[in-house]
Amino acid sequence: MRFYFMILMVLCVFFSCSDKKNTQIDVSTVNIDFTVKRYEVDFYNTTVNTLPDLKNKYPYLFPKSFSDSLAISKIANKDEQELFLETQKLYSDISPLESELTSLFKHVKYYNKNFKAPNLVTMISNIDYNSRVIYADSLLFVSLDVYLGKTHRFYADYPKYIKENNTKKSIIVDVANSMIEKQLVSLPNRSFLSKMIHEGKKLYLLDMYLPAVSDQLKIGYPKEKIDWAIENEENIWKYFIEKKLLFSTETPLNKRFLDNAPFSKFYLQNDNDSPGRIGVWLGWQIVKSFMQNNDVSLQELLMIDFEELFQKSNYKPKK
Protein backbone atom coordinates (compact mmCIF):
# COMPACT_ATOMS: atom_id res chain seq x y z
CA MET A 1 0.00 0.00 0.00
CA ARG A 2 2.80 2.36 0.89
CA PHE A 3 4.48 1.69 -2.49
CA TYR A 4 1.29 2.46 -4.45
CA PHE A 5 0.75 5.60 -2.39
CA MET A 6 4.23 6.83 -3.33
CA ILE A 7 3.58 6.10 -7.00
CA LEU A 8 0.33 8.06 -6.80
CA MET A 9 2.11 11.03 -5.21
CA VAL A 10 4.79 11.04 -7.92
CA LEU A 11 2.15 10.99 -10.65
CA CYS A 12 0.27 13.87 -9.01
CA VAL A 13 3.43 15.95 -8.84
CA PHE A 14 4.30 15.09 -12.45
CA PHE A 15 0.94 16.13 -13.87
CA SER A 16 0.83 19.22 -11.68
CA CYS A 17 4.21 20.34 -13.00
CA SER A 18 3.50 19.44 -16.63
CA ASP A 19 0.31 21.50 -16.55
CA LYS A 20 2.40 24.62 -15.83
CA LYS A 21 4.37 24.09 -19.06
CA ASN A 22 7.71 24.87 -17.44
CA THR A 23 6.87 28.35 -16.19
CA GLN A 24 9.21 27.68 -13.25
CA ILE A 25 12.75 27.58 -14.62
CA ASP A 26 16.19 27.85 -13.08
CA VAL A 27 17.81 31.18 -14.01
CA SER A 28 20.47 31.14 -11.30
CA THR A 29 23.26 30.70 -13.85
CA VAL A 30 22.00 33.42 -16.21
CA ASN A 31 24.23 36.48 -16.06
CA ILE A 32 22.83 39.98 -16.52
CA ASP A 33 24.21 43.41 -15.75
CA PHE A 34 22.53 46.81 -15.52
CA THR A 35 22.99 50.14 -13.76
CA VAL A 36 20.52 52.17 -11.72
CA LYS A 37 20.26 55.97 -11.78
CA ARG A 38 17.86 58.03 -9.66
CA TYR A 39 17.13 61.00 -11.91
CA GLU A 40 14.35 62.40 -9.71
CA VAL A 41 16.66 62.41 -6.67
CA ASP A 42 19.46 64.08 -8.59
CA PHE A 43 17.15 66.56 -10.34
CA TYR A 44 15.19 67.86 -7.34
CA ASN A 45 18.36 68.25 -5.29
CA THR A 46 20.15 70.22 -8.00
CA THR A 47 21.18 73.86 -7.68
CA VAL A 48 22.22 76.42 -10.26
CA ASN A 49 25.85 75.51 -9.60
CA THR A 50 25.39 71.74 -9.95
CA LEU A 51 23.05 71.86 -12.95
CA PRO A 52 25.88 71.42 -15.51
CA ASP A 53 26.90 68.17 -13.78
CA LEU A 54 23.30 66.95 -13.90
CA LYS A 55 23.09 67.67 -17.63
CA ASN A 56 26.29 65.75 -18.24
CA LYS A 57 24.97 62.78 -16.30
CA TYR A 58 21.60 62.72 -18.12
CA PRO A 59 22.18 64.27 -21.57
CA TYR A 60 19.23 62.35 -23.04
CA LEU A 61 16.83 64.16 -20.65
CA PHE A 62 17.98 67.67 -21.53
CA PRO A 63 16.93 68.60 -25.08
CA LYS A 64 17.81 72.06 -26.34
CA SER A 65 14.26 73.24 -25.65
CA PHE A 66 14.75 72.49 -21.94
CA SER A 67 16.62 75.66 -20.91
CA ASP A 68 18.55 76.08 -17.67
CA SER A 69 16.05 78.66 -16.41
CA LEU A 70 13.16 76.26 -17.08
CA ALA A 71 14.97 73.48 -15.22
CA ILE A 72 15.64 75.66 -12.15
CA SER A 73 12.04 76.87 -12.17
CA LYS A 74 10.81 73.30 -12.28
CA ILE A 75 13.08 72.27 -9.41
CA ALA A 76 11.79 75.13 -7.26
CA ASN A 77 8.13 74.49 -8.02
CA LYS A 78 6.25 73.80 -4.78
CA ASP A 79 3.88 71.20 -6.27
CA GLU A 80 6.71 69.32 -7.94
CA GLN A 81 8.73 69.27 -4.74
CA GLU A 82 5.70 67.87 -2.90
CA LEU A 83 5.33 65.15 -5.53
CA PHE A 84 9.02 64.33 -5.23
CA LEU A 85 8.88 64.11 -1.42
CA GLU A 86 5.78 61.88 -1.53
CA THR A 87 7.54 59.59 -3.97
CA GLN A 88 10.60 59.40 -1.73
CA LYS A 89 8.47 58.24 1.19
CA LEU A 90 7.83 55.02 -0.72
CA TYR A 91 10.92 54.79 -2.91
CA SER A 92 13.89 56.10 -0.96
CA ASP A 93 15.15 52.52 -1.24
CA ILE A 94 14.46 50.72 -4.51
CA SER A 95 16.51 47.59 -3.85
CA PRO A 96 13.33 45.43 -3.94
CA LEU A 97 12.62 46.76 -7.46
CA GLU A 98 16.22 46.05 -8.48
CA SER A 99 15.78 42.44 -7.33
CA GLU A 100 12.55 42.09 -9.31
CA LEU A 101 14.20 43.54 -12.40
CA THR A 102 17.15 41.17 -12.02
CA SER A 103 14.79 38.19 -12.00
CA LEU A 104 12.80 39.54 -14.96
CA PHE A 105 15.89 40.24 -17.05
CA LYS A 106 17.29 36.79 -16.29
CA HIS A 107 14.06 35.15 -17.45
CA VAL A 108 14.00 37.20 -20.65
CA LYS A 109 17.61 36.29 -21.39
CA TYR A 110 16.92 32.62 -20.67
CA TYR A 111 14.48 32.61 -23.60
CA ASN A 112 16.42 35.10 -25.74
CA LYS A 113 20.20 34.73 -25.52
CA ASN A 114 20.78 38.01 -27.40
CA PHE A 115 18.88 40.07 -24.84
CA LYS A 116 20.86 42.83 -23.12
CA ALA A 117 19.42 44.25 -19.93
CA PRO A 118 18.58 47.97 -20.12
CA ASN A 119 19.89 50.44 -17.56
CA LEU A 120 17.24 51.71 -15.16
CA VAL A 121 16.50 55.42 -14.78
CA THR A 122 13.85 56.33 -12.19
CA MET A 123 12.01 59.62 -12.46
CA ILE A 124 8.71 61.39 -11.82
CA SER A 125 6.47 62.50 -14.68
CA ASN A 126 3.71 64.52 -13.03
CA ILE A 127 1.61 61.35 -12.86
CA ASP A 128 1.54 60.67 -16.59
CA TYR A 129 -0.04 57.22 -16.38
CA ASN A 130 0.10 56.80 -20.15
CA SER A 131 3.90 56.89 -19.90
CA ARG A 132 4.41 54.83 -16.76
CA VAL A 133 7.32 52.92 -18.26
CA ILE A 134 9.37 53.67 -21.36
CA TYR A 135 11.67 50.98 -22.70
CA ALA A 136 14.19 52.34 -25.19
CA ASP A 137 16.54 49.41 -25.85
CA SER A 138 19.48 50.36 -23.62
CA LEU A 139 17.43 52.50 -21.22
CA LEU A 140 14.41 51.82 -19.05
CA PHE A 141 12.55 54.83 -17.64
CA VAL A 142 10.16 54.24 -14.74
CA SER A 143 7.91 57.03 -13.43
CA LEU A 144 7.66 56.25 -9.73
CA ASP A 145 4.99 58.87 -9.03
CA VAL A 146 2.46 56.68 -10.87
CA TYR A 147 2.95 53.91 -8.30
CA LEU A 148 2.13 55.51 -4.94
CA GLY A 149 -0.78 53.16 -4.14
CA LYS A 150 -4.34 53.06 -5.46
CA THR A 151 -5.72 54.99 -2.46
CA HIS A 152 -3.19 57.82 -2.59
CA ARG A 153 -4.74 61.29 -2.46
CA PHE A 154 -2.91 62.34 -5.64
CA TYR A 155 -5.12 59.89 -7.59
CA ALA A 156 -8.44 60.96 -6.04
CA ASP A 157 -9.94 62.06 -9.36
CA TYR A 158 -8.70 59.09 -11.39
CA PRO A 159 -11.09 56.32 -12.49
CA LYS A 160 -11.03 53.25 -10.26
CA TYR A 161 -9.87 50.91 -13.03
CA ILE A 162 -6.85 53.17 -13.62
CA LYS A 163 -5.98 53.51 -9.92
CA GLU A 164 -6.15 49.74 -9.49
CA ASN A 165 -2.69 49.38 -11.00
CA ASN A 166 -1.04 52.45 -9.47
CA THR A 167 0.76 50.23 -6.98
CA LYS A 168 4.33 49.22 -6.26
CA LYS A 169 3.58 45.62 -7.29
CA SER A 170 2.49 46.78 -10.75
CA ILE A 171 5.86 48.25 -11.71
CA ILE A 172 7.45 44.95 -12.69
CA VAL A 173 4.39 43.98 -14.77
CA ASP A 174 4.48 47.29 -16.64
CA VAL A 175 8.21 46.92 -17.25
CA ALA A 176 7.73 43.40 -18.63
CA ASN A 177 4.84 44.60 -20.82
CA SER A 178 6.95 47.43 -22.26
CA MET A 179 9.56 44.88 -23.30
CA ILE A 180 7.04 42.40 -24.67
CA GLU A 181 5.51 45.09 -26.89
CA LYS A 182 8.79 45.23 -28.79
CA GLN A 183 9.10 41.46 -29.10
CA LEU A 184 5.86 40.65 -30.89
CA VAL A 185 5.71 41.02 -34.66
CA SER A 186 3.13 43.32 -36.18
CA LEU A 187 -0.42 42.03 -36.55
CA PRO A 188 -1.30 41.38 -40.24
CA ASN A 189 -4.86 40.20 -39.64
CA ARG A 190 -7.40 42.59 -38.12
CA SER A 191 -10.10 40.11 -37.04
CA PHE A 192 -11.34 40.17 -33.47
CA LEU A 193 -10.00 36.66 -32.83
CA SER A 194 -6.54 37.55 -34.14
CA LYS A 195 -6.43 40.55 -31.82
CA MET A 196 -7.54 38.43 -28.88
CA ILE A 197 -4.80 35.88 -29.56
CA HIS A 198 -2.21 38.61 -30.12
CA GLU A 199 -2.99 40.04 -26.69
CA GLY A 200 -3.11 36.53 -25.25
CA LYS A 201 0.44 35.93 -26.45
CA LYS A 202 1.57 38.99 -24.50
CA LEU A 203 0.05 37.66 -21.31
CA TYR A 204 1.55 34.22 -21.89
CA LEU A 205 4.95 35.88 -22.17
CA LEU A 206 4.24 37.46 -18.80
CA ASP A 207 3.61 33.94 -17.49
CA MET A 208 7.09 32.97 -18.64
CA TYR A 209 8.92 36.12 -17.59
CA LEU A 210 7.15 36.64 -14.25
CA PRO A 211 6.31 33.14 -12.96
CA ALA A 212 5.99 34.33 -9.36
CA VAL A 213 3.44 37.04 -10.17
CA SER A 214 -0.27 36.27 -9.82
CA ASP A 215 -2.64 36.18 -12.79
CA GLN A 216 -4.65 38.92 -11.08
CA LEU A 217 -1.69 41.28 -11.09
CA LYS A 218 -0.57 40.33 -14.61
CA ILE A 219 -3.88 41.32 -16.16
CA GLY A 220 -4.55 44.10 -13.66
CA TYR A 221 -7.94 42.98 -12.38
CA PRO A 222 -9.19 43.31 -8.80
CA LYS A 223 -10.08 39.94 -7.26
CA GLU A 224 -13.83 40.22 -7.85
CA LYS A 225 -13.27 40.95 -11.55
CA ILE A 226 -10.96 38.02 -12.21
CA ASP A 227 -13.35 35.77 -10.27
CA TRP A 228 -16.15 36.98 -12.58
CA ALA A 229 -14.05 36.18 -15.66
CA ILE A 230 -13.28 32.66 -14.43
CA GLU A 231 -16.90 31.94 -13.48
CA ASN A 232 -18.28 33.27 -16.78
CA GLU A 233 -15.71 31.93 -19.25
CA GLU A 234 -18.21 29.64 -20.97
CA ASN A 235 -20.85 32.38 -21.20
CA ILE A 236 -18.35 34.85 -22.66
CA TRP A 237 -17.29 32.35 -25.31
CA LYS A 238 -20.91 31.52 -26.18
CA TYR A 239 -21.67 35.22 -26.57
CA PHE A 240 -18.76 35.74 -28.98
CA ILE A 241 -19.84 32.68 -31.00
CA GLU A 242 -23.55 33.52 -31.10
CA LYS A 243 -22.91 37.14 -32.06
CA LYS A 244 -20.44 35.99 -34.75
CA LEU A 245 -17.73 38.27 -33.42
CA LEU A 246 -14.63 36.08 -33.78
CA PHE A 247 -13.87 36.89 -37.41
CA SER A 248 -15.41 40.35 -37.41
CA THR A 249 -13.13 43.25 -38.30
CA GLU A 250 -15.35 45.94 -36.81
CA THR A 251 -13.15 48.38 -34.88
CA PRO A 252 -15.77 49.19 -32.17
CA LEU A 253 -15.07 45.71 -30.78
CA ASN A 254 -11.72 47.06 -29.57
CA LYS A 255 -13.37 49.51 -27.18
CA ARG A 256 -15.94 46.96 -26.10
CA PHE A 257 -13.64 44.06 -25.30
CA LEU A 258 -9.92 44.85 -25.80
CA ASP A 259 -9.12 48.37 -24.64
CA ASN A 260 -8.59 49.36 -21.02
CA ALA A 261 -11.99 50.19 -19.55
CA PRO A 262 -13.98 49.88 -16.29
CA PHE A 263 -16.00 47.00 -17.76
CA SER A 264 -16.66 45.15 -21.02
CA LYS A 265 -19.68 46.05 -23.11
CA PHE A 266 -21.91 43.09 -23.89
CA TYR A 267 -24.92 45.45 -23.77
CA LEU A 268 -26.44 43.35 -20.99
CA GLN A 269 -27.78 44.31 -17.57
CA ASN A 270 -24.82 42.95 -15.64
CA ASP A 271 -22.09 44.56 -17.76
CA ASN A 272 -20.83 46.51 -14.73
CA ASP A 273 -19.87 43.23 -13.05
CA SER A 274 -17.47 42.32 -15.85
CA PRO A 275 -13.85 43.50 -16.09
CA GLY A 276 -12.62 45.55 -19.03
CA ARG A 277 -10.49 43.84 -21.70
CA ILE A 278 -12.38 40.56 -21.36
CA GLY A 279 -11.34 39.66 -24.92
CA VAL A 280 -7.72 39.93 -23.82
CA TRP A 281 -8.37 37.61 -20.90
CA LEU A 282 -10.08 35.07 -23.17
CA GLY A 283 -7.24 35.28 -25.70
CA TRP A 284 -4.90 34.42 -22.84
CA GLN A 285 -6.89 31.26 -22.10
CA ILE A 286 -6.73 30.23 -25.76
CA VAL A 287 -2.95 30.68 -25.88
CA LYS A 288 -2.55 28.76 -22.62
CA SER A 289 -4.58 25.92 -24.10
CA PHE A 290 -2.41 25.93 -27.23
CA MET A 291 0.81 25.77 -25.24
CA GLN A 292 -0.50 22.93 -23.08
CA ASN A 293 -1.48 20.90 -26.16
CA ASN A 294 1.52 21.58 -28.41
CA ASP A 295 5.26 21.18 -28.05
CA VAL A 296 6.54 24.53 -29.33
CA SER A 297 9.15 26.97 -28.09
CA LEU A 298 8.38 30.48 -26.91
CA GLN A 299 9.93 31.93 -30.08
CA GLU A 300 7.74 29.66 -32.23
CA LEU A 301 4.69 30.84 -30.31
CA LEU A 302 5.47 34.45 -31.19
CA MET A 303 5.60 33.67 -34.91
CA ILE A 304 2.70 31.26 -35.33
CA ASP A 305 -0.35 32.43 -37.28
CA PHE A 306 -3.44 33.05 -35.18
CA GLU A 307 -5.67 30.68 -37.19
CA GLU A 308 -3.21 27.82 -36.84
CA LEU A 309 -2.83 28.58 -33.14
CA PHE A 310 -6.59 28.61 -32.62
CA GLN A 311 -7.14 25.36 -34.53
CA LYS A 312 -4.39 23.55 -32.64
CA SER A 313 -5.31 24.99 -29.24
CA ASN A 314 -8.30 22.65 -28.78
CA TYR A 315 -9.67 25.43 -26.64
CA LYS A 316 -12.74 24.62 -24.60
CA PRO A 317 -14.01 27.15 -22.05
CA LYS A 318 -14.16 25.93 -18.48
CA LYS A 319 -17.69 25.30 -17.28
C-alpha positions as CSV (number, residue, x, y, z in Angstrom):
1,M,0.0,0.0,0.0
2,R,2.8,2.4,0.9
3,F,4.5,1.7,-2.5
4,Y,1.3,2.5,-4.5
5,F,0.8,5.6,-2.4
6,M,4.2,6.8,-3.3
7,I,3.6,6.1,-7.0
8,L,0.3,8.1,-6.8
9,M,2.1,11.0,-5.2
10,V,4.8,11.0,-7.9
11,L,2.2,11.0,-10.6
12,C,0.3,13.9,-9.0
13,V,3.4,15.9,-8.8
14,F,4.3,15.1,-12.5
15,F,0.9,16.1,-13.9
16,S,0.8,19.2,-11.7
17,C,4.2,20.3,-13.0
18,S,3.5,19.4,-16.6
19,D,0.3,21.5,-16.6
20,K,2.4,24.6,-15.8
21,K,4.4,24.1,-19.1
22,N,7.7,24.9,-17.4
23,T,6.9,28.4,-16.2
24,Q,9.2,27.7,-13.3
25,I,12.8,27.6,-14.6
26,D,16.2,27.9,-13.1
27,V,17.8,31.2,-14.0
28,S,20.5,31.1,-11.3
29,T,23.3,30.7,-13.8
30,V,22.0,33.4,-16.2
31,N,24.2,36.5,-16.1
32,I,22.8,40.0,-16.5
33,D,24.2,43.4,-15.7
34,F,22.5,46.8,-15.5
35,T,23.0,50.1,-13.8
36,V,20.5,52.2,-11.7
37,K,20.3,56.0,-11.8
38,R,17.9,58.0,-9.7
39,Y,17.1,61.0,-11.9
40,E,14.4,62.4,-9.7
41,V,16.7,62.4,-6.7
42,D,19.5,64.1,-8.6
43,F,17.2,66.6,-10.3
44,Y,15.2,67.9,-7.3
45,N,18.4,68.3,-5.3
46,T,20.2,70.2,-8.0
47,T,21.2,73.9,-7.7
48,V,22.2,76.4,-10.3
49,N,25.9,75.5,-9.6
50,T,25.4,71.7,-10.0
51,L,23.0,71.9,-13.0
52,P,25.9,71.4,-15.5
53,D,26.9,68.2,-13.8
54,L,23.3,66.9,-13.9
55,K,23.1,67.7,-17.6
56,N,26.3,65.7,-18.2
57,K,25.0,62.8,-16.3
58,Y,21.6,62.7,-18.1
59,P,22.2,64.3,-21.6
60,Y,19.2,62.3,-23.0
61,L,16.8,64.2,-20.6
62,F,18.0,67.7,-21.5
63,P,16.9,68.6,-25.1
64,K,17.8,72.1,-26.3
65,S,14.3,73.2,-25.7
66,F,14.8,72.5,-21.9
67,S,16.6,75.7,-20.9
68,D,18.5,76.1,-17.7
69,S,16.1,78.7,-16.4
70,L,13.2,76.3,-17.1
71,A,15.0,73.5,-15.2
72,I,15.6,75.7,-12.2
73,S,12.0,76.9,-12.2
74,K,10.8,73.3,-12.3
75,I,13.1,72.3,-9.4
76,A,11.8,75.1,-7.3
77,N,8.1,74.5,-8.0
78,K,6.2,73.8,-4.8
79,D,3.9,71.2,-6.3
80,E,6.7,69.3,-7.9
81,Q,8.7,69.3,-4.7
82,E,5.7,67.9,-2.9
83,L,5.3,65.2,-5.5
84,F,9.0,64.3,-5.2
85,L,8.9,64.1,-1.4
86,E,5.8,61.9,-1.5
87,T,7.5,59.6,-4.0
88,Q,10.6,59.4,-1.7
89,K,8.5,58.2,1.2
90,L,7.8,55.0,-0.7
91,Y,10.9,54.8,-2.9
92,S,13.9,56.1,-1.0
93,D,15.2,52.5,-1.2
94,I,14.5,50.7,-4.5
95,S,16.5,47.6,-3.8
96,P,13.3,45.4,-3.9
97,L,12.6,46.8,-7.5
98,E,16.2,46.0,-8.5
99,S,15.8,42.4,-7.3
100,E,12.6,42.1,-9.3
101,L,14.2,43.5,-12.4
102,T,17.2,41.2,-12.0
103,S,14.8,38.2,-12.0
104,L,12.8,39.5,-15.0
105,F,15.9,40.2,-17.1
106,K,17.3,36.8,-16.3
107,H,14.1,35.1,-17.4
108,V,14.0,37.2,-20.6
109,K,17.6,36.3,-21.4
110,Y,16.9,32.6,-20.7
111,Y,14.5,32.6,-23.6
112,N,16.4,35.1,-25.7
113,K,20.2,34.7,-25.5
114,N,20.8,38.0,-27.4
115,F,18.9,40.1,-24.8
116,K,20.9,42.8,-23.1
117,A,19.4,44.3,-19.9
118,P,18.6,48.0,-20.1
119,N,19.9,50.4,-17.6
120,L,17.2,51.7,-15.2
121,V,16.5,55.4,-14.8
122,T,13.8,56.3,-12.2
123,M,12.0,59.6,-12.5
124,I,8.7,61.4,-11.8
125,S,6.5,62.5,-14.7
126,N,3.7,64.5,-13.0
127,I,1.6,61.3,-12.9
128,D,1.5,60.7,-16.6
129,Y,0.0,57.2,-16.4
130,N,0.1,56.8,-20.2
131,S,3.9,56.9,-19.9
132,R,4.4,54.8,-16.8
133,V,7.3,52.9,-18.3
134,I,9.4,53.7,-21.4
135,Y,11.7,51.0,-22.7
136,A,14.2,52.3,-25.2
137,D,16.5,49.4,-25.9
138,S,19.5,50.4,-23.6
139,L,17.4,52.5,-21.2
140,L,14.4,51.8,-19.1
141,F,12.5,54.8,-17.6
142,V,10.2,54.2,-14.7
143,S,7.9,57.0,-13.4
144,L,7.7,56.2,-9.7
145,D,5.0,58.9,-9.0
146,V,2.5,56.7,-10.9
147,Y,2.9,53.9,-8.3
148,L,2.1,55.5,-4.9
149,G,-0.8,53.2,-4.1
150,K,-4.3,53.1,-5.5
151,T,-5.7,55.0,-2.5
152,H,-3.2,57.8,-2.6
153,R,-4.7,61.3,-2.5
154,F,-2.9,62.3,-5.6
155,Y,-5.1,59.9,-7.6
156,A,-8.4,61.0,-6.0
157,D,-9.9,62.1,-9.4
158,Y,-8.7,59.1,-11.4
159,P,-11.1,56.3,-12.5
160,K,-11.0,53.2,-10.3
161,Y,-9.9,50.9,-13.0
162,I,-6.9,53.2,-13.6
163,K,-6.0,53.5,-9.9
164,E,-6.1,49.7,-9.5
165,N,-2.7,49.4,-11.0
166,N,-1.0,52.4,-9.5
167,T,0.8,50.2,-7.0
168,K,4.3,49.2,-6.3
169,K,3.6,45.6,-7.3
170,S,2.5,46.8,-10.7
171,I,5.9,48.3,-11.7
172,I,7.5,45.0,-12.7
173,V,4.4,44.0,-14.8
174,D,4.5,47.3,-16.6
175,V,8.2,46.9,-17.3
176,A,7.7,43.4,-18.6
177,N,4.8,44.6,-20.8
178,S,7.0,47.4,-22.3
179,M,9.6,44.9,-23.3
180,I,7.0,42.4,-24.7
181,E,5.5,45.1,-26.9
182,K,8.8,45.2,-28.8
183,Q,9.1,41.5,-29.1
184,L,5.9,40.6,-30.9
185,V,5.7,41.0,-34.7
186,S,3.1,43.3,-36.2
187,L,-0.4,42.0,-36.6
188,P,-1.3,41.4,-40.2
189,N,-4.9,40.2,-39.6
190,R,-7.4,42.6,-38.1
191,S,-10.1,40.1,-37.0
192,F,-11.3,40.2,-33.5
193,L,-10.0,36.7,-32.8
194,S,-6.5,37.6,-34.1
195,K,-6.4,40.6,-31.8
196,M,-7.5,38.4,-28.9
197,I,-4.8,35.9,-29.6
198,H,-2.2,38.6,-30.1
199,E,-3.0,40.0,-26.7
200,G,-3.1,36.5,-25.3
201,K,0.4,35.9,-26.4
202,K,1.6,39.0,-24.5
203,L,0.1,37.7,-21.3
204,Y,1.6,34.2,-21.9
205,L,5.0,35.9,-22.2
206,L,4.2,37.5,-18.8
207,D,3.6,33.9,-17.5
208,M,7.1,33.0,-18.6
209,Y,8.9,36.1,-17.6
210,L,7.1,36.6,-14.2
211,P,6.3,33.1,-13.0
212,A,6.0,34.3,-9.4
213,V,3.4,37.0,-10.2
214,S,-0.3,36.3,-9.8
215,D,-2.6,36.2,-12.8
216,Q,-4.6,38.9,-11.1
217,L,-1.7,41.3,-11.1
218,K,-0.6,40.3,-14.6
219,I,-3.9,41.3,-16.2
220,G,-4.5,44.1,-13.7
221,Y,-7.9,43.0,-12.4
222,P,-9.2,43.3,-8.8
223,K,-10.1,39.9,-7.3
224,E,-13.8,40.2,-7.8
225,K,-13.3,40.9,-11.6
226,I,-11.0,38.0,-12.2
227,D,-13.4,35.8,-10.3
228,W,-16.1,37.0,-12.6
229,A,-14.0,36.2,-15.7
230,I,-13.3,32.7,-14.4
231,E,-16.9,31.9,-13.5
232,N,-18.3,33.3,-16.8
233,E,-15.7,31.9,-19.2
234,E,-18.2,29.6,-21.0
235,N,-20.8,32.4,-21.2
236,I,-18.4,34.9,-22.7
237,W,-17.3,32.3,-25.3
238,K,-20.9,31.5,-26.2
239,Y,-21.7,35.2,-26.6
240,F,-18.8,35.7,-29.0
241,I,-19.8,32.7,-31.0
242,E,-23.5,33.5,-31.1
243,K,-22.9,37.1,-32.1
244,K,-20.4,36.0,-34.8
245,L,-17.7,38.3,-33.4
246,L,-14.6,36.1,-33.8
247,F,-13.9,36.9,-37.4
248,S,-15.4,40.4,-37.4
249,T,-13.1,43.3,-38.3
250,E,-15.4,45.9,-36.8
251,T,-13.1,48.4,-34.9
252,P,-15.8,49.2,-32.2
253,L,-15.1,45.7,-30.8
254,N,-11.7,47.1,-29.6
255,K,-13.4,49.5,-27.2
256,R,-15.9,47.0,-26.1
257,F,-13.6,44.1,-25.3
258,L,-9.9,44.8,-25.8
259,D,-9.1,48.4,-24.6
260,N,-8.6,49.4,-21.0
261,A,-12.0,50.2,-19.5
262,P,-14.0,49.9,-16.3
263,F,-16.0,47.0,-17.8
264,S,-16.7,45.2,-21.0
265,K,-19.7,46.0,-23.1
266,F,-21.9,43.1,-23.9
267,Y,-24.9,45.5,-23.8
268,L,-26.4,43.3,-21.0
269,Q,-27.8,44.3,-17.6
270,N,-24.8,42.9,-15.6
271,D,-22.1,44.6,-17.8
272,N,-20.8,46.5,-14.7
273,D,-19.9,43.2,-13.1
274,S,-17.5,42.3,-15.8
275,P,-13.8,43.5,-16.1
276,G,-12.6,45.5,-19.0
277,R,-10.5,43.8,-21.7
278,I,-12.4,40.6,-21.4
279,G,-11.3,39.7,-24.9
280,V,-7.7,39.9,-23.8
281,W,-8.4,37.6,-20.9
282,L,-10.1,35.1,-23.2
283,G,-7.2,35.3,-25.7
284,W,-4.9,34.4,-22.8
285,Q,-6.9,31.3,-22.1
286,I,-6.7,30.2,-25.8
287,V,-3.0,30.7,-25.9
288,K,-2.5,28.8,-22.6
289,S,-4.6,25.9,-24.1
290,F,-2.4,25.9,-27.2
291,M,0.8,25.8,-25.2
292,Q,-0.5,22.9,-23.1
293,N,-1.5,20.9,-26.2
294,N,1.5,21.6,-28.4
295,D,5.3,21.2,-28.0
296,V,6.5,24.5,-29.3
297,S,9.1,27.0,-28.1
298,L,8.4,30.5,-26.9
299,Q,9.9,31.9,-30.1
300,E,7.7,29.7,-32.2
301,L,4.7,30.8,-30.3
302,L,5.5,34.5,-31.2
303,M,5.6,33.7,-34.9
304,I,2.7,31.3,-35.3
305,D,-0.4,32.4,-37.3
306,F,-3.4,33.1,-35.2
307,E,-5.7,30.7,-37.2
308,E,-3.2,27.8,-36.8
309,L,-2.8,28.6,-33.1
310,F,-6.6,28.6,-32.6
311,Q,-7.1,25.4,-34.5
312,K,-4.4,23.6,-32.6
313,S,-5.3,25.0,-29.2
314,N,-8.3,22.6,-28.8
315,Y,-9.7,25.4,-26.6
316,K,-12.7,24.6,-24.6
317,P,-14.0,27.1,-22.1
318,K,-14.2,25.9,-18.5
319,K,-17.7,25.3,-17.3
